[in-house]
Amino acid sequence: MIRVFIIADSPLTRSGLESLLKARAVKVAGTAANLESADSLLSDAEADAVLIDATGEQPEEFVQTVAESGLASELAVILLADHLPRAFSAAALSTGVRAVLPRDVSQDQLVAALEAAASGLVVVHPADVEAAFPTSAPASRPLAELVEPLTRREREVLQMLAAGLGNKAIAARLAISEHTVKFHVASILGKLGAGSRTEAVSLGIRRGLVLL
């Protein structure tokens, strides 16, 4: 049984999500109204995943807040949001968030997404696949050979990027510094000709460098 911590500004939304999850035998580890108030509670909650209702938030500011909190580097974070620009999903996933789902997602889909995210997978709603993993060329067009292949360590880092891990989490997994992780990420982007981490993952998938 996974343990989920709920963050939602509305008490009604928190109560609704809590009832929904409990009905599906999901343990609710705690609730909070916002990221700030959740900070002191999460350390004792022993949660596997954090479910955040982002309804009404300003997309760019909210993504920045999530990134600065470092929460996605420590736990599997899933966002629920409606009527947001498609680019929001790509921006959120680039911070380490594991999933961005519409608020009308079914109970089965929500629980499945939470379990997948808690297991280290990234979940993308079908409507957001193109925005989350943009391609720089038509799928039918063959990719040119890389001028310089990725090293073994760079492939490991790319695989972890695909799993939604942030720099801090990658550094811990590989027992290296965050500065070294940043160096590897920059090298990966350069070799793949990618403009972002999400595009690097997309290109890595197309080149067979990322295992799904």
Residue pairs with C-beta under 8 A, 6 or more apart in sequence:
1 25
1 26
1 27
2 26
2 27
2 48
2 49
2 114
2 115
2 118
3 27
3 28
3 29
3 45
3 46
3 47
3 48
3 49
4 21
4 26
4 27
4 28
4 29
4 47
4 48
4 49
4 50
4 51
4 114
5 28
5 29
5 30
5 31
5 32
5 38
5 41
5 42
5 45
5 47
5 49
5 50
5 51
5 75
6 14
6 17
6 18
6 21
6 28
6 30
6 31
6 32
6 50
6 51
6 52
6 53
7 31
7 32
7 33
7 34
7 35
7 38
7 50
7 51
7 52
7 53
8 14
8 17
8 31
8 33
8 52
8 53
9 33
9 34
9 53
9 55
9 56
10 53
10 55
11 33
13 53
13 55
14 31
14 33
14 53
17 51
17 53
18 28
18 31
20 107
20 110
21 28
21 51
21 110
21 111
21 114
22 28
23 107
24 107
24 111
26 111
26 114
29 45
29 46
29 47
29 48
30 38
30 41
30 42
30 45
30 47
32 38
32 41
35 52
35 65
35 66
35 69
35 71
38 50
39 69
42 50
42 71
42 75
47 75
48 75
48 76
48 118
49 75
49 76
49 77
49 78
49 98
49 114
49 117
49 118
50 71
50 75
50 76
50 77
50 78
51 78
51 80
51 114
52 66
52 77
52 78
52 79
52 80
53 79
53 80
53 81
53 103
54 62
54 79
54 80
54 81
54 84
55 80
55 81
55 82
55 103
57 81
59 84
59 85
59 88
59 91
60 91
63 88
63 91
63 92
63 95
66 72
66 77
66 79
66 92
66 95
66 97
67 95
67 96
70 166
70 168
71 77
72 95
72 96
72 97
72 98
72 164
72 166
73 96
73 165
73 166
73 167
73 168
73 169
74 168
74 169
76 98
76 114
76 117
76 118
76 120
76 164
77 96
77 97
77 98
77 117
78 97
78 98
78 99
78 100
78 101
78 113
78 114
78 117
78 123
79 92
79 97
79 99
79 100
79 101
80 101
80 102
80 103
80 105
81 88
81 100
81 101
81 102
81 103
82 102
82 103
82 104
86 127
86 128
86 130
86 131
87 131
88 100
89 100
89 124
89 125
89 128
89 131
89 132
90 128
90 131
90 132
90 133
90 134
90 196
90 198
92 100
93 100
93 122
93 124
93 132
93 164
93 198
94 196
94 197
94 198
95 166
96 164
96 165
96 166
96 169
97 164
98 116
98 117
98 121
98 122
98 123
98 164
99 113
99 116
99 117
99 122
99 123
99 124
99 125
100 124
100 125
100 128
100 132
101 109
101 110
101 113
101 123
101 125
102 125
102 127
105 113
105 125
113 123
116 123
117 123
117 164
120 163
120 164
121 163
121 164
122 162
122 163
122 164
124 132
124 133
132 198
133 198
133 199
133 201
133 202
133 205
134 198
134 199
134 202
135 202
135 203
135 206
136 193
136 194
136 199
136 203
137 143
139 206
143 203
143 206
143 207
146 191
146 192
146 207
147 191
148 191
149 191
150 158
150 188
150 191
150 192
150 209
153 174
153 184
154 184
154 187
154 188
154 191
155 209
156 174
157 170
157 174
157 181
157 184
157 185
157 188
158 188
158 200
158 201
158 204
158 209
158 210
159 210
159 211
160 169
160 170
160 173
161 170
161 185
161 188
161 197
161 200
161 201
161 204
162 201
162 204
162 205
162 210
162 212
165 173
167 178
167 181
167 182
167 185
168 178
170 181
171 177
171 178
171 180
171 181
174 181
185 197
185 200
188 194
188 200
188 204
189 195
189 196
189 197
189 200
192 199
192 200
192 203
192 204
192 207
193 203
194 200
194 202
194 203
201 210
204 210
205 212
